[in-house]
Amino acid sequence: MTSPSAAEPAAKGPGFPEFVCMIALMMALNALAIAQPANAIGLYSSCTSGVQGFGVQLDTDDEGLSYLYEAYTRHFIYRYTDIRAPTSFIDGMAQYFASARFTDTQMSIGKTPLNVGSYWYFLDQGRRYSLDYTDVLEQNDSRGVNYASTAGIKLEFAARSWLLTHYMLSSEDKRKRMVNYLSAVYRDVPITQAFEQAYGIKAADLGTELTTAPAADATVNLVHRVRDSVVPKVEKETNGLTAYVGGTTAGNIDLADEITSSLPLVIATVCLLNMLVLLLAWVQRVLENKWRIAR
């Protein structure tokens, strides 16, 4: 795609400024802003005439798409809604749609973005974290101590915001509560207080609520609920759409279900074979005794 130069405003449509993205080399990004953040991959310039986005061509197309969709989600929220807070909601939505992918017949949305997945893997290795969900709700996206300094804090904030967004979108009831939550924040209710009132859960308990082991009952129940209740409803409301619930966790749950469902048959087969072996041994013993008597 092409873009006007950095000095030119983006073209303005009939009442709506356009979002323009230019894919460029790193040296081109450096030329646009000398004092840019470390590891920057994009710059966004917004004014009454429009929004310009400047991105860097990354090593993989998939990662480049993630950054592009993330940037456009932020643009959409700021341009077409009045939402300016909480930061965790805007960040979470941006990460949620960053992994959106489309074909002619399928759509994937809400998958773990590459950078967010790297953070969760980092924690799985036993590393400590710096932010809890109270920090996330209180918009602490830069204060704290982390292995990667400020950049690490921002990544942790984005990862937890992404998970929090999944929680808020996970059911029709929670989506209704999300509307109440955002409305309360819009009325200047403190963010943490607005969330706790809307969802009926303390911010301090979110870590336990949102994080369960892959084999935990809560995780298994969630996968089954999405497949049995959420997916059929979505497929019914959208003609021709086929939705799948996949991934390592879902695959392991499927394997465990297959083993569990086959277990009675396996046990019955083993018992039957044991009985057959015992019967053959008994018949052999009887025949040997008859043979001895006949002699």
C-alpha positions as CSV (number, residue, x, y, z in Angstrom):
1,M,0.0,0.0,0.0
2,T,1.1,3.6,-0.4
3,S,0.8,6.6,1.8
4,P,1.3,10.3,1.5
5,S,4.5,11.7,2.9
6,A,4.8,12.3,6.6
7,A,4.1,16.0,6.2
8,E,0.9,15.5,4.3
9,P,-2.4,14.7,6.0
10,A,-4.2,11.5,5.1
11,A,-7.0,12.0,2.5
12,K,-10.2,12.9,4.1
13,G,-13.4,11.2,3.0
14,P,-17.0,12.3,3.3
15,G,-16.9,13.2,6.9
16,F,-14.5,10.4,7.9
17,P,-10.7,10.6,7.9
18,E,-9.1,7.6,6.4
19,F,-6.5,5.3,8.0
20,V,-3.5,5.0,5.7
21,C,-0.7,2.5,6.3
22,M,2.7,2.4,4.6
23,I,5.0,-0.6,4.9
24,A,8.6,0.6,4.9
25,L,12.1,-0.4,5.8
26,M,13.5,0.3,9.2
27,M,15.7,3.1,7.8
28,A,12.6,4.8,6.5
29,L,11.0,4.6,10.0
30,N,14.1,6.0,11.5
31,A,14.0,9.0,9.1
32,L,10.5,9.8,10.3
33,A,11.2,10.0,14.0
34,I,14.7,10.1,15.4
35,A,13.5,10.0,19.1
36,Q,11.3,6.9,18.8
37,P,10.8,4.2,21.5
38,A,13.1,1.2,21.6
39,N,12.1,-1.6,19.3
40,A,9.4,0.5,17.6
41,I,7.6,-1.1,14.7
42,G,5.1,1.7,13.9
43,L,4.4,5.3,14.2
44,Y,0.9,6.8,14.1
45,S,0.1,10.5,13.4
46,S,-3.4,11.7,14.0
47,C,-5.1,15.1,13.4
48,T,-8.5,16.4,12.3
49,S,-7.6,15.5,8.7
50,G,-6.9,11.9,9.3
51,V,-4.7,9.2,10.8
52,Q,-1.5,8.0,9.2
53,G,0.3,4.8,10.1
54,F,3.8,3.9,9.3
55,G,5.0,0.4,9.8
56,V,8.1,-1.6,9.3
57,Q,8.3,-4.7,7.1
58,L,8.9,-7.6,9.4
59,D,10.5,-11.0,8.8
60,T,7.2,-12.9,8.6
61,D,4.0,-11.8,6.8
62,D,1.9,-13.1,9.7
63,E,3.6,-10.9,12.3
64,G,3.2,-7.9,10.0
65,L,-0.5,-8.6,9.7
66,S,-0.8,-8.7,13.5
67,Y,0.7,-5.3,13.9
68,L,-1.4,-3.9,11.1
69,Y,-4.7,-5.2,12.6
70,E,-3.7,-4.1,16.0
71,A,-3.0,-0.6,14.7
72,Y,-6.3,-0.5,12.8
73,T,-8.3,-1.6,15.9
74,R,-6.8,1.3,17.9
75,H,-7.7,3.7,15.1
76,F,-11.2,2.3,14.9
77,I,-11.8,2.7,18.6
78,Y,-10.5,6.3,18.7
79,R,-12.2,7.4,15.5
80,Y,-15.6,5.8,15.8
81,T,-16.2,5.5,19.5
82,D,-16.0,7.8,22.6
83,I,-13.9,5.2,24.5
84,R,-10.7,6.7,25.8
85,A,-10.4,4.6,28.9
86,P,-9.7,2.1,30.3
87,T,-6.3,1.6,28.6
88,S,-6.6,-2.1,29.3
89,F,-9.8,-2.3,27.3
90,I,-8.2,-0.5,24.3
91,D,-5.0,-2.6,24.5
92,G,-7.0,-5.8,25.0
93,M,-9.2,-5.2,22.0
94,A,-6.2,-4.3,19.9
95,Q,-4.4,-7.6,20.9
96,Y,-7.7,-9.5,20.5
97,F,-8.1,-8.5,16.8
98,A,-4.3,-8.5,16.1
99,S,-4.5,-12.2,15.3
100,A,-7.6,-12.0,13.1
101,R,-7.2,-13.9,9.8
102,F,-9.6,-14.4,6.9
103,T,-10.1,-16.7,4.0
104,D,-13.0,-16.8,1.5
105,T,-14.9,-19.3,3.8
106,Q,-13.3,-19.0,7.3
107,M,-12.4,-16.4,9.9
108,S,-10.2,-16.8,12.9
109,I,-10.3,-14.2,15.7
110,G,-9.0,-13.9,19.3
111,K,-6.1,-16.3,18.9
112,T,-2.9,-15.6,20.9
113,P,-0.7,-13.0,19.1
114,L,2.9,-14.0,18.7
115,N,4.3,-11.5,21.3
116,V,1.5,-12.3,23.8
117,G,2.2,-16.1,23.4
118,S,5.9,-15.5,24.1
119,Y,5.0,-13.8,27.3
120,W,2.8,-16.6,28.6
121,Y,5.5,-19.1,27.6
122,F,8.0,-17.0,29.6
123,L,5.8,-17.3,32.7
124,D,5.4,-21.1,32.1
125,Q,9.2,-21.4,32.6
126,G,8.8,-20.3,36.2
127,R,9.7,-16.6,35.7
128,R,8.2,-14.0,37.9
129,Y,5.6,-11.5,36.7
130,S,5.4,-7.8,37.6
131,L,1.8,-6.7,37.2
132,D,-1.4,-8.1,38.7
133,Y,-4.9,-7.3,37.4
134,T,-5.3,-4.4,39.7
135,D,-2.3,-2.8,37.9
136,V,-3.9,-3.6,34.6
137,L,-7.3,-2.0,35.5
138,E,-5.5,1.0,37.0
139,Q,-3.7,1.5,33.7
140,N,-0.2,0.8,35.0
141,D,1.4,0.1,31.6
142,S,4.8,1.5,32.3
143,R,5.6,1.4,36.0
144,G,7.2,-1.6,37.6
145,V,10.3,-3.8,37.4
146,N,10.6,-6.4,34.7
147,Y,13.3,-8.5,33.0
148,A,13.0,-6.3,29.9
149,S,12.5,-3.0,31.7
150,T,9.7,-0.7,30.4
151,A,9.3,-2.7,27.2
152,G,8.7,-5.8,29.3
153,I,6.1,-4.1,31.5
154,K,4.2,-2.9,28.4
155,L,4.3,-6.4,26.9
156,E,3.0,-7.9,30.2
157,F,0.3,-5.2,30.3
158,A,-0.8,-6.1,26.7
159,A,-0.8,-9.8,27.5
160,R,-3.0,-9.4,30.6
161,S,-5.2,-7.0,28.8
162,W,-5.7,-9.5,26.0
163,L,-6.7,-12.2,28.5
164,L,-9.0,-9.8,30.4
165,T,-10.7,-9.0,27.1
166,H,-11.3,-12.7,26.4
167,Y,-12.9,-12.9,29.9
168,M,-15.2,-9.9,29.1
169,L,-16.3,-11.4,25.8
170,S,-16.6,-15.0,26.9
171,S,-20.4,-15.1,27.2
172,E,-23.5,-13.1,26.5
173,D,-23.9,-12.2,30.1
174,K,-20.3,-10.9,30.4
175,R,-20.7,-8.9,27.2
176,K,-23.7,-7.1,28.8
177,R,-21.7,-6.5,31.9
178,M,-18.9,-5.1,29.8
179,V,-21.3,-2.4,28.5
180,N,-22.2,-1.5,32.1
181,Y,-18.5,-1.4,33.0
182,L,-17.6,1.0,30.2
183,S,-20.6,3.1,30.9
184,A,-19.6,3.5,34.5
185,V,-16.0,4.4,33.5
186,Y,-17.5,7.0,31.1
187,R,-19.3,8.5,34.1
188,D,-16.0,8.8,35.9
189,V,-16.5,5.9,38.3
190,P,-13.0,4.7,39.3
191,I,-12.0,1.9,36.9
192,T,-11.4,-0.9,39.4
193,Q,-14.6,-0.1,41.2
194,A,-16.6,0.0,38.0
195,F,-15.2,-3.4,37.0
196,E,-15.8,-5.0,40.3
197,Q,-19.4,-3.7,40.4
198,A,-20.1,-4.8,36.8
199,Y,-18.7,-8.3,37.1
200,G,-19.2,-9.1,40.8
201,I,-15.6,-10.1,41.3
202,K,-12.7,-8.5,43.1
203,A,-9.7,-7.4,41.0
204,A,-7.4,-9.3,43.3
205,D,-9.3,-12.6,42.4
206,L,-8.9,-12.2,38.7
207,G,-5.6,-14.0,38.5
208,T,-7.2,-17.2,39.9
209,E,-10.4,-16.7,37.8
210,L,-8.6,-16.2,34.5
211,T,-5.7,-18.7,34.8
212,T,-6.4,-22.4,35.1
213,A,-4.2,-25.4,34.3
214,P,-4.7,-27.0,30.9
215,A,-6.1,-30.2,32.6
216,A,-8.1,-28.4,35.3
217,D,-11.9,-29.0,35.4
218,A,-12.6,-25.3,34.7
219,T,-10.5,-25.5,31.5
220,V,-12.2,-28.7,30.4
221,N,-15.7,-27.3,31.1
222,L,-14.9,-24.1,29.2
223,V,-13.8,-26.0,26.1
224,H,-17.0,-28.1,26.2
225,R,-19.2,-25.1,26.9
226,V,-17.8,-23.1,23.9
227,R,-18.2,-26.1,21.6
228,D,-21.7,-27.2,22.9
229,S,-23.3,-23.8,23.5
230,V,-21.4,-20.8,22.0
231,V,-20.2,-22.2,18.6
232,P,-23.6,-23.7,17.6
233,K,-25.3,-20.5,18.4
234,V,-22.8,-18.5,16.3
235,E,-23.0,-20.9,13.4
236,K,-26.9,-20.7,13.4
237,E,-26.8,-16.9,13.4
238,T,-24.2,-16.7,10.6
239,N,-25.2,-18.6,7.5
240,G,-22.5,-20.9,6.1
241,L,-20.0,-20.2,8.9
242,T,-18.2,-23.2,10.4
243,A,-16.4,-22.6,13.7
244,Y,-13.7,-24.8,15.3
245,V,-12.2,-24.8,18.7
246,G,-8.6,-26.0,18.4
247,G,-5.1,-25.6,19.9
248,T,-2.9,-27.7,22.1
249,T,-5.2,-27.5,25.2
250,A,-8.3,-28.4,23.3
251,G,-6.5,-31.2,21.5
252,N,-5.3,-32.7,24.7
253,I,-8.8,-32.5,26.1
254,D,-10.1,-34.3,23.0
255,L,-7.5,-37.0,23.5
256,A,-8.4,-37.4,27.2
257,D,-12.1,-37.6,26.2
258,E,-11.4,-40.3,23.6
259,I,-9.4,-42.3,26.1
260,T,-12.1,-41.9,28.8
261,S,-14.9,-42.9,26.4
262,S,-12.9,-45.9,25.1
263,L,-11.8,-47.0,28.6
264,P,-14.9,-49.3,29.3
265,L,-14.4,-51.0,26.0
266,V,-10.7,-51.5,26.7
267,I,-11.4,-52.9,30.2
268,A,-14.1,-55.2,28.9
269,T,-11.8,-56.4,26.1
270,V,-8.9,-57.1,28.5
271,C,-11.3,-59.0,30.9
272,L,-12.7,-61.0,28.0
273,L,-9.3,-62.0,26.7
274,N,-8.2,-62.9,30.3
275,M,-11.3,-65.1,30.6
276,L,-10.6,-66.7,27.3
277,V,-7.0,-67.4,28.2
278,L,-8.1,-69.0,31.5
279,L,-10.8,-71.0,29.7
280,L,-8.2,-72.3,27.2
281,A,-5.9,-73.2,30.1
282,W,-8.7,-75.0,31.8
283,V,-9.7,-76.9,28.7
284,Q,-6.1,-77.9,28.1
285,R,-5.8,-79.2,31.7
286,V,-9.0,-81.2,31.3
287,L,-7.8,-82.7,28.0
288,E,-4.4,-83.6,29.5
289,N,-6.1,-85.4,32.4
290,K,-8.4,-87.3,30.1
291,W,-5.4,-88.3,28.0
292,R,-3.5,-89.6,31.1
293,I,-6.6,-91.7,32.1
294,A,-7.0,-93.1,28.6
295,R,-3.4,-94.4,28.8
